[in-house]
Amino acid sequence: MDRSSADSYVYAKACGMYSRSYVGPRARKLFEAKRLQDLWSLLYNEEPPLVPEGLLALLLERKSEEQMVQDYITLLSAYDTPDPLSLSFLSLYDYNNLKSASAQAALGKPERPFMIDTSPFSLFDTDAWPDIGAMTQASPVSWYNRVPSGDDQIDWETKLDHEYYHTLWKSFSSLGKKDRQSVEDLVTDEIILQNIVWALRLKVYYQKSPEEIFPQLACYDEQAPVSDVLCQAAMEAASKPIDDWNAWAGWKYSWLCNHHDEGVPWTIDPRWAQLSADRYLFKKALSKFHQAPFTVGVLVSFFKIKQLEEQMIRVAAEGLRLGATDSQMNDFMGDGRDA
């Protein structure tokens, strides 16, 4: 169908899917389940498989991920030629598939790893596993042609992440004015925040210096002012001492920092920053979904909203598996139900 008709169809279809998603007030239902079996029946309206609880939680999380991707592909498929930005977001799952395939091959395990089906938009030939080179040979990352050695692993995964965000930005930049305006802050904030988190991980976990971190940032090699916009905040984070709260307190992105109690030793926590960044992006997607109908903004917001649902399901499943208290579950649910 033509672009105008496809836009109308996708917006209507996405609205229906959104209304049935377990985000906003509906997220509460996930946390009302008392057993993993109840959660499975709620989500899939079918009897859960008869497997141990640990495996059931894993299967439940995988099934939710598969459903999310298939819903998104249903929307993409309404277009004769989907826009490049929406396809770029989907490629996140392709790159995760490659990382899983490579990790499994590195262990020498004969079992095929769990990989999300992104066809007909797949970047890789997943049927070629465990031959990593054959999987990637026709892809934008054909250089990833073997299982990386231990020394190469972090660098190669970083290059994959760089490819993802470079493609995201390039795809965004290729859109028409109306579509760009509908997604600009979501795309920009996504890259800025992920750069900050990545800088913190390298600084805290790997004791990297600022000079070592800067080139590892996504879009660092873009020309100014793009590189400044997308990397400056992460460069600032990389240059701050990790154990001095006062150095972070007045920073523009101080809301990413974990709590500080006066007189108590403190260190910046990358995990807290990641969770805070995710919450921010999810809330923004929830607020923007209806703001720009009949634009690429619908698909991008929908993608982020379904990622939120996926996270809520994962939290609910893990909470049941680990026996988390109602108070602990509510701490997570509160952010998932904000609309």
SERO-4910 file (N, C-alpha, C, O; in steps of 0.05 Angstrom, whole numbers):
BEGIN
 pado doro    nc1    nc2    nc3   cac1   cac2   cac3    cc1    cc2    cc3    oc1    oc2    oc3
  Met    A     17    -24      0      0      0      0     18     25      0     41     24      7
  Asp    A      6     48     -8     22     73     -9     28     82     19     16     73     38
  Arg    A     47    101     21     57    109     47     35    121     65     34    115     89
  Ser    A     18    137     53     -4    149     69    -22    128     81    -29    130    104
  Ser    A    -30    109     64    -48     88     74    -34     70     95    -46     63    115
  Ala    A     -8     65     90      7     49    109     10     63    136      8     51    157
  Asp    A     15     89    135     17    105    159     -8    103    176     -8    100    200
  Ser    A    -31    106    162    -57    105    176    -62     77    188    -70     74    211
  Tyr    A    -56     56    173    -59     29    183    -41     24    207    -50     12    227
  Val    A    -15     32    204      4     26    226     -4     41    251     -2     30    273
  Tyr    A    -13     66    249    -21     81    273    -44     67    287    -44     64    311
  Ala    A    -64     59    271    -88     46    283    -80     19    295    -88     13    318
  Lys    A    -64      4    281    -55    -23    291    -37    -19    316    -41    -34    335
  Ala    A    -19      0    315     -2      4    338    -17     14    363    -11      6    385
  Cys    A    -38     30    358    -55     39    381    -68     15    394    -70     13    419
  Gly    A    -78     -4    378    -90    -28    389    -71    -45    404    -77    -54    426
  Met    A    -47    -48    394    -26    -64    408    -18    -50    433    -13    -62    454
  Tyr    A    -15    -23    432     -7     -8    456    -28    -11    478    -21    -15    501
  Ser    A    -54    -10    470    -75    -12    491    -75    -39    505    -84    -41    527
  Arg    A    -64    -59    492    -63    -86    504    -36    -92    517    -33   -113    529
  Ser    A    -18    -73    515      9    -77    527      9    -74    557     -8    -59    568
  Tyr    A     27    -88    570     28    -87    599     48    -65    607     69    -70    619
  Val    A     40    -40    601     54    -16    610     33      3    620      9     -2    617
  Gly    A     42     25    633     22     42    645      7     27    667     18      9    679
  Pro    A    -19     34    671    -34     20    692    -36    -10    688    -38    -25    708
  Arg    A    -36    -20    663    -38    -49    659    -14    -65    669    -16    -89    673
  Ala    A      8    -51    674     32    -65    684     26    -78    712     38    -98    719
  Arg    A      7    -66    726      0    -77    753     -8   -106    751     -2   -121    770
  Lys    A    -21   -114    730    -31   -142    727     -8   -161    728    -10   -183    739
  Leu    A     15   -153    717     38   -171    717     47   -178    746     55   -200    752
  Phe    A     45   -158    763     55   -161    790     34   -171    809     40   -175    833
  Glu    A     10   -176    799    -10   -188    815     -9   -219    814    -21   -233    830
  Ala    A      6   -229    794      9   -258    791     25   -269    815     45   -257    823
  Lys    A     16   -291    826     29   -303    849     48   -326    842     65   -334    858
  Arg    A     46   -336    818     63   -358    809     71   -352    780     58   -338    765
  Leu    A     94   -364    772    102   -361    744     82   -373    725     78   -362    703
  Gln    A     69   -394    734     49   -407    717     25   -387    711     14   -386    689
  Asp    A     18   -372    732     -4   -352    729      5   -330    710    -11   -320    694
  Leu    A     30   -322    712     40   -301    695     40   -310    666     33   -295    647
  Trp    A     48   -335    661     48   -346    634     19   -346    623     15   -337    600
  Ser    A      0   -355    638    -28   -357    629    -39   -329    623    -55   -326    604
  Leu    A    -32   -310    640    -41   -282    635    -31   -272    609    -46   -259    593
  Leu    A     -5   -276    603      7   -264    579     -1   -279    553     -4   -266    533
  Tyr    A     -3   -305    555     -5   -320    530    -31   -336    528    -36   -350    508
  Asn    A    -48   -335    548    -74   -348    547    -72   -377    539    -88   -387    523
  Glu    A    -52   -391    551    -48   -419    545    -35   -431    570    -24   -418    587
  Glu    A    -36   -458    571    -24   -472    594      6   -470    592     18   -473    570
  Pro    A     20   -464    614     49   -463    613     61   -490    610     49   -510    618
  Pro    A     85   -492    598     99   -518    596    106   -529    623    111   -514    642
  Leu    A    107   -555    625    113   -568    651    144   -571    653    155   -592    647
  Val    A    156   -550    663    185   -549    666    191   -537    693    174   -524    705
  Pro    A    216   -540    703    223   -527    729    220   -497    727    221   -485    706
  Glu    A    216   -484    751    210   -456    751    232   -439    739    227   -419    725
  Gly    A    257   -446    744    279   -431    732    278   -430    702    282   -409    690
  Leu    A    272   -453    690    270   -455    661    245   -441    651    245   -428    630
  Leu    A    223   -443    667    198   -430    659    202   -399    658    192   -386    639
  Ala    A    216   -388    677    222   -359    677    237   -352    652    231   -331    639
  Leu    A    257   -368    645    273   -362    621    256   -364    596    258   -347    578
  Leu    A    239   -385    594    222   -388    570    202   -366    568    196   -356    546
  Leu    A    192   -357    591    173   -335    591    186   -309    581    174   -294    565
  Glu    A    210   -304    590    224   -279    581    230   -281    551    227   -261    536
  Arg    A    239   -304    542    245   -307    513    219   -304    496    220   -292    475
  Lys    A    198   -316    505    173   -314    490    163   -285    488    152   -277    468
  Ser    A    166   -270    510    158   -242    509    175   -226    490    165   -208    476
  Glu    A    201   -233    488    219   -219    470    211   -226    441    210   -208    424
  Glu    A    205   -251    436    197   -259    409    171   -246    401    168   -237    378
  Gln    A    152   -244    420    126   -231    413    130   -202    407    117   -191    389
  Met    A    147   -189    423    153   -160    418    163   -156    390    153   -138    376
  Val    A    183   -172    382    195   -168    356    175   -174    334    174   -160    313
  Gln    A    159   -195    337    139   -201    317    118   -180    314    109   -174    292
  Asp    A    109   -168    336     90   -145    335    102   -122    319     89   -110    302
  Tyr    A    127   -117    324    141    -95    310    144   -101    280    140    -83    263
  Ile    A    151   -126    274    154   -133    246    127   -132    232    126   -125    208
  Thr    A    105   -139    245     79   -136    233     74   -108    224     63   -103    203
  Leu    A     82    -88    240     78    -60    233     97    -52    210     88    -39    191
  Leu    A    122    -60    212    141    -54    190    132    -65    163    135    -53    143
  Ser    A    120    -89    164    112   -103    140     89    -89    125     83    -97    102
  Ala    A     76    -70    138     55    -56    124     66    -38    102     51    -29     85
  Tyr    A     91    -32    104    104    -14     84    117    -30     62    130    -50     67
  Asp    A    114    -21     37    129    -34     16    159    -32     20    174    -50     15
  Thr    A    167     -8     30    195     -3     37    196     11     64    193     35     65
  Pro    A    200     -4     86    201      9    112    223     30    114    243     28    100
  Asp    A    218     50    130    238     72    133    264     61    146    262     42    162
  Pro    A    287     72    140    312     61    149    316     63    179    329     46    191
  Leu    A    304     83    192    307     86    221    293     64    236    304     52    254
  Ser    A    269     58    228    254     36    242    268      9    238    268     -7    256
  Leu    A    279      5    214    294    -19    210    320    -20    227    328    -41    236
  Ser    A    332      3    230    356      5    247    350     -3    275    367    -16    288
  Phe    A    328      6    286    321     -2    313    318    -32    316    327    -44    335
  Leu    A    305    -44    296    302    -74    296    329    -88    296    332   -110    307
  Ser    A    349    -76    283    375    -89    281    388    -93    308    407   -109    310
  Leu    A    379    -80    329    389    -85    356    387   -115    362    405   -126    375
  Tyr    A    365   -128    354    362   -156    359    380   -174    342    388   -195    350
  Asp    A    386   -164    318    405   -178    301    433   -178    315    446   -199    316
  Tyr    A    441   -155    324    467   -154    337    468   -171    363    489   -183    369
  Asn    A    446   -171    377    445   -188    401    446   -218    393    459   -234    407
  Asn    A    434   -225    370    435   -252    360    464   -259    354    473   -281    360
  Leu    A    479   -241    342    507   -246    335    524   -250    360    541   -268    361
  Lys    A    519   -234    380    534   -237    405    528   -264    418    547   -277    428
  Ser    A    503   -272    418    496   -298    429    508   -321    413    519   -340    425
  Ala    A    507   -319    386    519   -340    369    549   -342    374    559   -364    375
  Ser    A    562   -320    376    591   -320    379    598   -331    407    618   -346    409
  Ala    A    583   -324    427    589   -334    454    585   -364    456    601   -378    468
  Gln    A    564   -374    443    559   -403    443    581   -418    427    590   -439    436
  Ala    A    589   -407    405    610   -420    389    636   -419    404    652   -438    402
  Ala    A    641   -398    419    666   -396    435    667   -418    456    689   -428    463
  Leu    A    644   -426    467    643   -447    487    645   -475    475    649   -494    489
  Gly    A    643   -476    448    644   -502    435    619   -519    439    620   -544    435
  Lys    A    597   -506    446    572   -521    451    558   -527    424    556   -509    408
  Pro    A    549   -551    420    536   -558    394    508   -548    392    497   -546    370
  Glu    A    495   -541    415    467   -532    413    465   -504    401    480   -487    408
  Arg    A    446   -501    384    441   -475    372    432   -455    394    415   -462    410
  Pro    A    444   -432    396    436   -413    416    408   -401    410    399   -402    388
  Phe    A    396   -389    431    371   -375    427    376   -350    411    392   -333    419
  Met    A    362   -347    388    364   -324    371    336   -315    362    320   -332    354
  Ile    A    331   -289    364    305   -278    356    303   -278    326    321   -270    312
  Asp    A    280   -287    316    275   -287    287    267   -259    278    245   -249    286
  Thr    A    284   -246    263    277   -219    253    271   -219    223    270   -198    210
  Ser    A    268   -242    211    261   -244    183    234   -231    178    216   -232    195
  Pro    A    230   -219    155    247   -218    131    268   -196    131    278   -189    110
  Phe    A    273   -184    154    291   -161    155    318   -168    168    333   -150    176
  Ser    A    325   -193    171    349   -202    184    374   -192    170    376   -192    146
  Leu    A    393   -183    186    420   -176    176    437   -200    171    455   -199    153
  Phe    A    433   -221    186    451   -244    186    436   -270    177    412   -273    181
  Asp    A    452   -288    167    442   -315    159    445   -333    184    466   -346    186
  Thr    A    426   -333    201    428   -348    226    429   -378    221    438   -393    239
  Asp    A    419   -387    198    420   -415    192    448   -425    188    454   -449    189
  Ala    A    467   -407    184    495   -414    179    510   -420    205    533   -428    205
  Trp    A    497   -415    228    511   -420    253    519   -449    255    503   -466    246
  Pro    A    543   -456    265    562   -440    281    584   -427    264    603   -417    276
  Asp    A    581   -425    238    601   -412    222    596   -382    223    579   -371    207
  Ile    A    610   -367    240    605   -339    244    610   -323    219    595   -305    212
  Gly    A    631   -330    205    638   -316    180    616   -319    159    610   -299    145
  Ala    A    604   -342    157    582   -346    138    557   -331    146    542   -322    130
  Met    A    553   -329    173    530   -314    183    531   -285    175    510   -273    167
  Thr    A    555   -273    176    557   -244    173    567   -235    145    569   -211    141
  Gln    A    573   -253    127    587   -246    103    573   -226     85    585   -210     71
  Ala    A    546   -226     86    531   -207     69    520   -184     85    502   -170     76
  Ser    A    531   -179    108    521   -159    127    539   -134    128    561   -135    117
  Pro    A    530   -113    142    547    -89    145    571    -94    163    589    -78    165
  Val    A    571   -117    178    593   -123    196    607   -149    187    612   -167    203
  Ser    A    613   -151    161    626   -175    151    654   -179    163    665   -201    161
  Trp    A    665   -157    175    691   -160    188    689   -179    212    709   -190    221
  Tyr    A    665   -182    223    661   -200    246    658   -228    234    636   -239    232
  Asn    A    681   -240    226    681   -265    211    691   -289    226    697   -310    214
  Arg    A    694   -286    252    703   -309    268    695   -303    297    686   -281    304
  Val    A    699   -323    314    695   -319    343    719   -303    353    742   -312    351
  Pro    A    714   -279    365    737   -263    374    751   -276    397    739   -290    414
  Ser    A    777   -272    398    793   -282    421    786   -266    446    773   -245    444
  Gly    A    795   -275    468    790   -261    493    799   -232    493    785   -215    502
  Asp    A    822   -227    481    832   -200    479    816   -182    461    814   -158    465
  Asp    A    803   -195    441    788   -179    421    759   -175    429    745   -158    417
  Gln    A    749   -191    448    720   -192    452    708   -165    458    688   -157    446
  Ile    A    719   -150    478    708   -124    485    709   -105    461    690    -90    456
  Asp    A    732   -105    447    735    -86    424    714    -93    402    703    -75    391
  Trp    A    710   -119    397    692   -126    376    663   -120    384    647   -110    367
  Glu    A    656   -124    409    629   -118    418    624    -88    417    602    -78    410
  Thr    A    645    -73    424    643    -44    422    639    -35    393    623    -17    388
  Lys    A    653    -48    374    650    -41    346    622    -47    336    610    -33    320
  Leu    A    610    -69    347    582    -75    339    563    -54    350    545    -45    335
  Asp    A    568    -45    374    551    -24    386    554      2    370    535     16    365
  His    A    579      8    362    584     32    346    569     30    320    558     50    311
  Glu    A    570      7    307    556      3    282    526      8    285    513     21    268
  Tyr    A    515     -3    307    486      1    312    479     30    314    461     40    301
  Tyr    A    494     45    331    487     73    336    495     91    313    481    111    307
  His    A    516     84    299    523     99    275    500     97    254    492    116    241
  Thr    A    491     72    250    469     67    231    443     81    240    428     92    224
  Leu    A    438     81    267    415     95    278    416    124    270    396    136    261
  Trp    A    439    137    275    441    165    269    440    171    239    427    190    231
  Lys    A    454    155    224    454    159    195    425    156    184    417    171    166
  Ser    A    410    136    194    383    132    185    365    155    193    348    164    178
  Phe    A    369    164    218    353    187    227    358    211    209    340    226    201
  Ser    A    384    216    203    391    239    187    380    238    159    377    259    146
  Ser    A    374    214    149    364    211    121    334    216    119    323    217     97
  Leu    A    320    219    141    291    222    141    283    250    131    299    269    132
  Gly    A    258    252    122    247    279    116    243    295    141    244    284    163
  Lys    A    238    321    138    237    339    161    215    331    181    220    331    205
  Lys    A    191    324    172    170    318    190    176    293    206    172    292    231
  Asp    A    187    273    193    195    248    208    218    253    227    218    243    249
  Arg    A    237    269    219    260    275    236    250    290    262    258    283    284
  Gln    A    232    309    258    222    323    281    207    306    301    206    311    325
  Ser    A    194    285    290    178    267    307    195    249    325    185    239    345
  Val    A    221    246    318    237    227    333    264    238    343    279    225    356
  Glu    A    269    264    337    296    275    342    304    272    371    327    263    376
  Asp    A    287    280    390    296    279    418    299    250    428    316    245    445
  Leu    A    282    232    419    285    204    427    311    192    417    325    178    432
  Val    A    317    196    392    342    185    381    366    198    393    385    184    401
  Thr    A    366    224    395    389    239    407    393    230    436    416    224    444
  Asp    A    372    230    452    374    223    480    384    194    483    399    188    501
  Glu    A    374    176    466    383    148    467    413    146    464    426    132    480
  Ile    A    424    159    445    453    157    440    469    171    462    489    161    472
  Ile    A    460    195    471    474    209    492    474    193    518    496    190    530
  Leu    A    452    181    525    450    167    550    466    140    549    479    133    568
  Gln    A    464    127    527    479    102    525    509    107    524    525     91    534
  Asn    A    518    129    513    546    137    514    554    142    543    576    134    551
  Ile    A    538    156    558    544    161    586    548    135    601    567    131    616
  Val    A    529    117    598    530     91    612    554     75    604    568     63    621
  Trp    A    560     76    578    584     61    569    609     73    580    628     58    588
  Ala    A    611     99    581    634    112    593    638    104    622    660    100    631
  Leu    A    615    103    636    617     96    665    625     67    668    641     61    686
  Arg    A    616     49    651    624     21    653    654     18    648    668      4    663
  Leu    A    664     32    628    692     30    622    709     42    644    731     32    651
  Lys    A    700     63    656    715     77    677    714     61    703    735     58    716
  Val    A    691     51    711    688     37    737    697      8    736    712     -1    753
  Tyr    A    689     -6    715    695    -35    714    722    -42    702    734    -62    709
  Tyr    A    731    -25    684    756    -31    670    779    -11    675    800    -13    663
  Gln    A    773      9    692    793     29    700    806     43    676    830     48    676
  Lys    A    790     48    656    800     61    632    802     91    637    786    103    652
  Ser    A    822    104    625    826    133    628    807    147    609    797    135    590
  Pro    A    803    173    614    786    188    595    796    187    566    780    184    547
  Glu    A    822    188    562    834    187    536    829    160    522    826    159    498
  Glu    A    827    139    538    820    112    527    790    110    521    782     95    503
  Ile    A    774    124    537    745    121    535    734    137    511    716    127    497
  Phe    A    744    161    506    732    178    486    729    164    459    707    166    448
  Pro    A    749    151    448    746    138    422    726    115    422    717    106    401
  Gln    A    719    105    446    700     82    448    671     91    447    653     74    447
  Leu    A    666    117    447    639    127    448    626    126    420    639    131    400
  Ala    A    600    119    420    585    118    395    584    146    382    577    165    396
  Cys    A    589    147    356    588    172    341    610    191    348    609    215    340
  Tyr    A    631    182    362    653    200    368    668    209    343    679    231    342
  Asp    A    667    192    322    681    198    297    663    214    278    672    219    255
  Glu    A    639    221    286    622    238    269    634    266    269    649    273    288
  Gln    A    628    282    249    638    309    248    623    327    268    600    322    274
  Ala    A    637    347    278    624    367    295    603    382    278    607    386    254
  Pro    A    580    391    289    574    390    318    560    364    327    554    361    350
  Val    A    556    344    309    543    320    316    558    305    339    545    297    359
  Ser    A    584    302    336    599    288    356    598    302    383    597    290    404
  Asp    A    598    329    382    596    344    407    569    339    421    569    334    445
  Val    A    548    340    406    521    336    418    519    309    430    508    306    452
  Leu    A    528    288    416    523    261    424    544    250    444    538    231    458
  Cys    A    567    262    445    589    251    462    598    269    485    610    259    504
  Gln    A    591    295    484    602    313    504    595    305    533    612    305    550
  Ala    A    570    297    538    562    290    565    577    265    574    585    264    598
  Ala    A    582    246    557    597    222    564    626    228    569    639    217    587
  Met    A    637    247    554    664    256    558    667    269    586    687    266    599
  Glu    A    647    285    593    647    297    620    646    276    641    660    277    661
  Ala    A    629    255    638    627    234    657    653    219    660    661    211    682
  Ala    A    666    214    637    692    199    637    714    214    652    733    202    661
  Ser    A    711    241    654    731    257    666    727    263    695    744    275    708
  Lys    A    705    254    706    699    259    735    710    237    752    711    214    744
  Pro    A    718    243    777    726    222    796    702    205    804    680    216    809
  Ile    A    705    179    805    682    161    809    672    161    838    651    151    843
  Asp    A    688    172    857    681    169    885    677    196    899    678    198    923
  Asp    A    673    218    883    669    244    894    642    255    886    638    264    864
  Trp    A    622    252    904    595    260    898    593    289    890    578    296    872
  Asn    A    608    306    903    607    335    897    614    341    868    604    361    857
  Ala    A    630    324    856    638    329    828    615    323    809    614    332    786
  Trp    A    595    308    818    572    300    801    547    316    808    529    317    791
  Ala    A    546    327    832    520    338    842    508    360    824    484    361    821
  Gly    A    525    377    812    514    398    796    513    393    766    507    410    750
  Trp    A    519    368    759    521    360    731    493    359    719    473    352    732
  Lys    A    490    365    693    465    365    679    451    338    681    426    336    683
  Tyr    A    467    316    681    455    289    682    459    276    709    461    251    711
  Ser    A    459    292    730    463    281    757    440    262    765    443    246    784
  Trp    A    417    264    752    395    247    758    401    217    750    385    199    758
  Leu    A    422    213    736    431    186    730    446    173    753    451    149    753
  Cys    A    454    189    772    472    180    794    456    166    816    433    173    822
  Asn    A    468    146    828    457    132    851    457    151    875    471    170    876
  His    A    440    144    894    436    161    918    461    164    934    479    147    934
  His    A    463    187    947    486    193    964    476    202    991    459    219    994
  Asp    A    487    189   1012    481    197   1040    506    211   1051    528    201   1050
  Glu    A    502    234   1063    524    250   1074    540    233   1093    530    221   1111
  Gly    A    566    234   1090    585    220   1108    589    191   1101    605    178   1114
  Val    A    575    180   1081    577    152   1074    593    150   1048    587    165   1029
  Pro    A    613    133   1047    629    130   1022    611    124    998    592    109   1000
  Trp    A    617    136    976    600    134    952    617    130    927    639    141    925
  Thr    A    606    113    909    619    109    883    597    109    862    576     97    866
  Ile    A    601    121    839    581    121    817    576     93    809    594     77    806
  Asp    A    550     86    804    542     59    798    531     58    769    510     69    764
  Pro    A    546     46    750    537     45    722    510     31    719    494     37    702
  Arg    A    505     11    736    479     -4    734    456     14    740    435     13    727
  Trp    A    459     31    761    438     50    768    434     70    745    411     77    739
  Ala    A    456     79    733    454     98    711    439     86    688    423     99    675
  Gln    A    445     60    682    431     47    660    401     45    665    385     50    647
  Leu    A    393     37    689    365     35    696    352     62    694    329     64    684
  Ser    A    365     83    704    353    110    704    350    120    675    330    132    668
  Ala    A    370    114    658    368    122    630    345    107    616    330    120    601
  Asp    A    343     81    621    321     66    609    294     77    617    276     81    600
  Arg    A    291     83    643    265     94    652    259    120    639    236    125    631
  Tyr    A    278    137    636    274    163    623    265    160    594    246    172    586
  Leu    A    278    142    579    271    138    551    244    125    549    228    132    531
  Phe    A    237    106    566    211     94    566    189    114    570    169    114    556
  Lys    A    193    131    591    172    151    597    169    170    574    146    178    567
  Lys    A    191    178    561    189    196    539    174    183    516    157    196    503
  Ala    A    179    158    510    165    144    489    135    142    495    118    145    477
  Leu    A    128    136    520    100    135    528     86    162    523     63    163    514
  Ser    A    100    184    529     87    210    526     86    219    497     68    235    490
  Lys    A    104    209    480    105    218    453     89    201    433     85    209    410
  Phe    A     79    178    442     67    159    423     45    172    406     44    168    382
  His    A     28    188    419      5    199    404     11    227    394     -7    240    382
  Gln    A     35    238    398     40    266    390     45    270    360     40    291    350
  Ala    A     54    249    347     60    252    318     50    228    302     66    213    292
  Pro    A     23    225    301     12    203    285     20    206    256     25    228    246
  Phe    A     21    183    242     26    182    213     55    192    207     60    203    186
  Thr    A     73    187    226    102    193    222    118    169    232    107    150    244
  Val    A    144    169    227    162    149    237    161    149    268    168    129    280
  Gly    A    154    171    280    153    173    309    135    152    322    140    143    344
  Val    A    115    143    308     97    122    318    112     96    322    111     83    343
  Leu    A    127     88    301    142     63    303    164     64    324    168     45    339
  Val    A    179     86    325    201     89    344    190     89    372    201     75    389
  Ser    A    169    104    378    157    104    405    146     76    412    150     67    434
  Phe    A    133     63    392    123     36    397    145     17    404    142      0    422
  Phe    A    168     19    390    190      1    395    199      4    424    204    -15    438
  Lys    A    202     29    433    211     34    461    191     25    481    198     15    502
  Ile    A    165     29    475    144     21    493    144    -10    497    141    -20    519
  Lys    A    147    -24    475    148    -53    476    173    -63    490    173    -84    503
  Gln    A    195    -48    489    218    -55    505    212    -51    534    222    -67    551
  Leu    A    197    -31    541    189    -27    569    172    -51    578    176    -61    600
  Glu    A    153    -59    562    136    -82    569    154   -107    573    150   -122    592
  Glu    A    172   -111    555    191   -133    557    206   -132    584    210   -153    597
  Gln    A    215   -108    592    229   -106    617    211   -111    641    219   -124    660
  Met    A    186   -101    639    167   -106    661    161   -136    665    160   -146    687
  Ile    A    159   -150    642    154   -179    644    178   -193    656    175   -211    672
  Arg    A    202   -184    648    226   -197    659    228   -192    689    235   -210    704
  Val    A    222   -168    698    223   -162    726    203   -178    742    209   -189    763
  Ala    A    178   -180    731    157   -196    744    165   -225    746    162   -238    767
  Ala    A    176   -236    724    184   -265    724    207   -270    743    206   -289    758
  Glu    A    227   -253    743    250   -256    760    242   -252    789    252   -266    807
  Gly    A    223   -234    794    214   -229    821    200   -254    833    204   -261    856
  Leu    A    183   -267    816    170   -291    825    189   -314    829    187   -330    848
  Arg    A    209   -316    811    228   -338    813    245   -335    838    252   -355    851
  Leu    A    252   -310    845    269   -305    868    255   -300    894    267   -297    915
  Gly    A    228   -299    892    212   -294    916    215   -266    927    216   -262    951
  Ala    A    216   -246    909    218   -218    917    193   -209    932    171   -220    928
  Thr    A    196   -190    950    174   -180    966    156   -162    949    165   -152    928
  Asp    A    132   -157    959    114   -138    945    126   -110    943    123    -97    922
  Ser    A    140   -102    964    153    -76    964    174    -74    942    176    -54    928
  Gln    A    191    -95    940    212    -95    919    199    -94    891    209    -80    874
  Met    A    178   -110    887    165   -110    861    153    -83    854    154    -74    831
  Asn    A    141    -70    875    128    -45    870    148    -23    862    142     -5    848
  Asp    A    173    -25    872    194     -6    865    198     -5    835    202     16    823
  Phe    A    197    -29    822    200    -31    794    174    -24    779    175    -10    759
  Met    A    152    -33    790    126    -29    776    119      0    773    106      8    754
  Gly    A    127     16    793    119     44    793    127     58    767    112     73    756
  Asp    A    152     53    758    161     66    734    148     55    709    145     69    689
  Gly    A    141     29    710    129     17    687    101     26    682     91     23    660
  Arg    A     87     36    703     59     43    699     55     73    695     33     82    691
  Asp    A     77     88    695     75    117    690     68    121    660     81    109    643
  Ala    A     48    136    655     40    141    627     45    170    619     40    178    597
***
